[in-house]
Amino acid sequence: MIPFALTVFLIAGQGASPAPAVLSQQSAPPSFDLTIENGRVVFARAAGTQVVVIAKRLSEILKVPVNVTPELAKSRVTFRPLKNVSLAELLLQLTPGPLVDTREPWGGEPKLVAIHLGADLSAEAAGDPAPSGMLVEGNTDEDLVDDRQDPTAIQEPKARPSPSPSPTPADPKGPFLRVSKENGGRVTVRAREQGLGSVLFQIAQAYGVRFDMHVSEAPEVPSLFIYAALPSELPGILGPGSGLVVRRNIATAEERPLQFFLDPSA
């Protein structure tokens, strides 16, 4: 939540020559107005404004990095006044698929970590090189690892086998832990008598991302069965202390985890 209101007026001239006494709407200089109050966009309007200018102002107000791809940075946008809308509605005026990173602990409110304009979440998940970007303001200390998968497998996923009449192998009688991730990004977990840290670590390994543990001894999980869950659903299932940082496409709700953590203070 943003505890203050801020109105920004950015006006850039078009040339060195003096402006005429009366300007038509077509010759009016680019402008951008923005008011954010209590986490919502109270008012926003852009007229021929470079996306990089808007990104910089958003970073200053929200206190998070706002990354813009070089292709989008110099683009200019114009949109009619927006009044009392969410941040997501404003970002969708700048690019069709804005990406937002949030830190989501169990039982807590999601916290905005970063915004990415012009990036492609599908390309990242498919293992393509992450699109180069320009950090407009701020920085992040997260050491992220890409989730590498076979692009062909994602475009043409293998068909699920028909249910077999033969019974599946029985789970071991003692402690065990099985984690499998599907191409669609969902994860299935079966575990017995495992520490919560071990469970989260193996989930992070399945996604190829970081795991941070800020506790000397994790609680034990007596028995656990999770079937085809989204990454963001895991903290609510695993319980207190668990959480993740997730990157989400606002337009499609597609997500991929960037980091899992176990932190009782979160």
C-alpha positions in Angstrom: 0.0 0.0 0.0 1.2 3.5 -0.8 0.6 5.9 2.1 0.7 9.1 0.1 -0.8 10.7 -3.0 1.5 12.0 -5.7 0.6 13.9 -8.9 3.1 14.0 -11.6 3.1 16.4 -14.6 5.7 15.6 -17.2 5.7 17.9 -20.2 8.4 17.6 -22.9 8.9 20.2 -25.7 9.1 19.2 -29.3 11.7 21.7 -30.5 13.9 24.6 -29.8 11.7 27.2 -31.6 9.3 29.2 -29.5 5.8 27.7 -29.2 3.0 29.5 -31.0 0.5 31.5 -28.9 -2.2 28.9 -29.6 -1.5 25.2 -30.0 -3.8 22.8 -31.7 -4.4 19.4 -30.2 -2.2 17.8 -32.9 0.8 20.0 -32.0 0.4 19.8 -28.2 3.6 18.5 -26.5 3.7 15.0 -24.9 2.3 15.0 -21.4 1.7 12.5 -18.6 -0.4 12.9 -15.5 -0.5 10.4 -12.7 -2.0 10.3 -9.2 -1.7 7.1 -7.0 -3.3 6.9 -3.6 -3.5 4.0 -1.3 -2.3 1.6 -3.9 -4.8 2.5 -6.6 -4.5 4.7 -9.6 -6.7 7.6 -8.8 -6.0 9.4 -12.1 -3.8 8.7 -15.1 -3.6 10.2 -18.6 -1.0 10.1 -21.3 -0.7 11.9 -24.6 2.2 10.8 -26.8 4.3 9.9 -23.8 7.3 7.6 -24.0 6.8 4.3 -22.1 10.3 4.8 -20.5 9.1 8.1 -18.9 6.0 6.4 -17.4 8.1 3.4 -16.2 10.5 5.7 -14.5 7.8 7.6 -12.7 6.1 4.3 -11.6 9.4 3.1 -10.2 9.8 6.3 -8.2 6.3 6.1 -6.8 6.0 2.3 -6.1 9.7 2.0 -4.9 10.3 -1.1 -7.1 12.3 -1.8 -10.2 10.4 -1.3 -13.5 12.2 -3.0 -16.4 11.4 -2.1 -20.0 12.6 -3.8 -23.1 14.6 -1.6 -25.6 11.9 -2.1 -28.2 9.2 -0.8 -26.0 11.2 1.9 -24.1 11.0 4.6 -26.8 7.4 3.8 -27.9 4.8 6.5 -27.2 1.4 5.8 -25.8 -1.8 7.8 -25.6 -4.8 6.8 -23.5 -7.9 8.6 -22.2 -8.1 9.5 -18.5 -8.2 6.5 -16.1 -10.0 7.2 -12.9 -9.9 5.0 -9.7 -8.5 1.9 -11.4 -6.1 -0.8 -10.3 -2.4 -0.8 -11.2 -3.0 -3.7 -13.5 -5.4 -1.6 -15.6 -2.8 1.1 -16.0 0.0 -1.4 -17.0 -2.3 -2.9 -19.7 -2.3 0.5 -21.3 1.5 0.3 -21.8 1.9 -3.3 -23.1 -0.4 -6.2 -23.9 1.2 -8.6 -21.4 2.8 -6.8 -18.5 4.7 -9.1 -16.0 4.6 -8.5 -12.3 6.8 -10.1 -9.7 5.2 -10.5 -6.2 6.5 -12.1 -3.0 3.6 -14.2 -1.6 4.0 -15.7 1.9 1.6 -18.0 3.6 -1.1 -16.1 5.3 0.2 -12.7 4.2 -0.5 -10.1 1.6 1.4 -10.3 -1.7 4.1 -7.7 -1.9 5.1 -6.1 -5.2 8.7 -6.8 -6.1 9.2 -5.7 -9.7 7.4 -4.9 -13.0 8.5 -5.9 -16.5 7.1 -4.2 -19.6 7.5 -5.8 -23.0 9.0 -9.1 -21.8 7.5 -12.5 -22.7 6.8 -15.0 -20.0 6.1 -17.8 -22.5 9.6 -17.4 -24.1 11.2 -17.5 -20.6 9.4 -20.7 -19.6 10.2 -22.3 -23.0 13.9 -21.9 -22.3 14.5 -19.1 -24.9 17.0 -16.4 -24.0 15.3 -13.9 -21.6 14.6 -10.7 -23.5 17.1 -8.0 -22.8 15.7 -5.1 -20.8 16.6 -1.8 -19.4 16.4 -1.3 -15.6 14.7 2.1 -15.4 15.1 2.6 -11.6 16.0 0.5 -8.6 17.5 -3.0 -8.5 16.8 -6.5 -7.2 19.0 -8.8 -5.2 17.3 -12.0 -6.4 19.6 -14.5 -8.1 17.1 -16.0 -10.5 17.6 -19.2 -12.5 15.6 -19.8 -15.7 13.2 -22.7 -15.8 14.7 -24.5 -18.9 12.3 -26.8 -20.8 12.1 -28.2 -24.3 10.2 -25.6 -26.4 8.9 -28.4 -28.6 7.5 -30.2 -25.7 5.6 -27.1 -24.6 4.2 -26.5 -28.1 3.2 -30.1 -28.6 2.7 -31.6 -25.1 2.7 -35.4 -24.9 -0.7 -37.0 -24.5 -1.4 -38.4 -21.1 -1.5 -42.2 -21.1 -4.8 -43.9 -20.5 -5.4 -45.1 -17.0 -3.8 -48.5 -16.5 -5.9 -51.3 -15.1 -2.8 -52.5 -13.2 -2.3 -50.8 -9.8 0.4 -48.2 -9.4 3.4 -49.1 -7.3 2.7 -48.8 -3.6 4.4 -46.0 -1.7 7.3 -47.1 0.6 6.3 -47.8 4.2 9.0 -45.5 5.5 9.8 -41.9 4.7 9.8 -40.8 1.1 9.5 -37.7 -1.1 8.4 -37.6 -4.8 8.1 -34.3 -6.7 7.2 -34.1 -10.4 6.5 -31.0 -12.6 4.3 -31.0 -15.6 5.0 -29.0 -18.8 2.1 -26.7 -18.0 3.9 -25.6 -14.8 1.8 -27.5 -12.3 3.5 -29.7 -9.7 2.5 -33.0 -7.9 4.0 -33.9 -4.6 3.8 -37.1 -2.5 5.7 -37.2 0.8 5.7 -38.9 4.2 7.8 -38.0 7.3 9.7 -35.2 5.5 10.9 -31.8 6.8 9.1 -28.9 5.2 12.4 -27.5 4.1 13.2 -30.7 2.2 9.8 -30.6 0.5 10.3 -27.0 -0.6 13.9 -27.6 -1.7 12.8 -30.5 -4.0 10.0 -28.3 -5.4 12.4 -25.6 -6.1 14.7 -28.1 -7.8 11.9 -29.3 -10.0 11.4 -25.7 -11.2 15.1 -24.9 -11.4 14.9 -21.9 -9.1 16.4 -20.8 -5.8 15.3 -21.9 -2.3 16.1 -19.9 0.8 15.6 -21.3 4.3 15.6 -18.9 7.3 15.0 -21.3 10.1 17.4 -23.7 11.9 14.9 -26.6 11.9 11.8 -27.0 9.7 8.6 -28.6 10.9 8.0 -32.2 9.8 5.3 -33.1 7.3 3.7 -36.4 8.5 1.9 -37.1 5.2 1.4 -34.9 2.1 -0.3 -35.4 -1.3 -0.6 -32.4 -3.7 -1.9 -33.0 -7.2 -1.3 -30.7 -10.2 -1.1 -27.5 -8.1 0.0 -24.1 -9.4 3.1 -22.6 -7.8 1.1 -19.8 -6.1 -1.2 -22.4 -4.5 1.6 -24.2 -2.7 2.1 -21.8 0.3 -1.6 -22.2 1.2 -1.2 -25.9 1.1 2.2 -26.3 2.8 1.3 -23.9 5.7 3.0 -21.3 7.9 6.5 -20.1 6.9 6.3 -21.2 3.3 6.2 -18.8 0.4 7.5 -17.9 -3.0 8.3 -15.1 -5.4 6.2 -15.5 -8.6 6.2 -13.8 -11.9 2.7 -13.4 -13.4 1.4 -12.2 -16.7 -1.4 -9.8 -15.8 -3.3 -10.4 -19.0 -3.3 -14.2 -19.1 -2.7 -15.1 -15.4 0.2 -17.4 -16.5 2.8 -17.7 -13.8 6.2 -19.1 -13.1 8.0 -19.2 -9.8 11.3 -17.4 -9.3 12.1 -18.4 -5.8 10.7 -20.5 -2.9 11.5 -19.8 0.7 10.8 -20.9 4.3 10.7 -18.0 6.6 8.5 -18.0 9.7 8.8 -14.2 10.0 7.5 -13.6 6.5 
